[in-house]
Amino acid sequence: MVLASSAPFEIIVVDDCSTDDTPQILARQTDPRLRVIRHEQNRGKGSGIQTALEHARGDVVIIQDADTEYDPRDWESLLNLYHQDRTRNPNGLAVVYGVRDLGSQPLIGHLGNTGLTLATNMLYGTQLRDMETCYKLVPTDLMRALQLESRGFEIEPEITAKLAKRQVKFLQAPVSYKPRKDKKLRRVRDGWRSLMALLRYR
């Protein structure tokens, strides 16, 4: 799905010490846009994002989880919104968040995501509709300047908190979303860690 996107991009895949057929599947890919970096031990989503960021060469970055929950065809709408704002406000600082319809999530996930977004808005004065979204389009230099620290799923609130403290403009666009059941995320444990991250970076 990623390779089928029409958006101009490079693809940086961080193989976080996969134990399935991921390395073999990646080795068969010949697309010149693809760059693969492997962690020799599992480090978590946050560490994967930090590794990819070290190698990014484009003007903006979009985070893409390695599953089928998000559709890369939505990248184009995020990029269009970003470039439209740049045209109107060339000196402004904006990022774009993809907003999911969380109605199809399990109840505990729906409540958790809604609660964390509400907490973010209360703590940081934002008006976000989906803080935990994977789809965050951020200028590369700005993302590097955040000096990210989190190793796990709490990377999402860390990114948002640090962006909010820089008073960036949050643009938001709807994206498609198909939640899967066999997630590595542990909703209660990781939700608690995300809340603690929001408080810590405040």
Summary of the structure (lengths in Angstrom):
residues: 202
radius of gyration: 16.4
end to end distance: 36.7
largest distance: 47.0
contacts: 572
relative contact order: 0.17
helix: 43%
strand: 14%
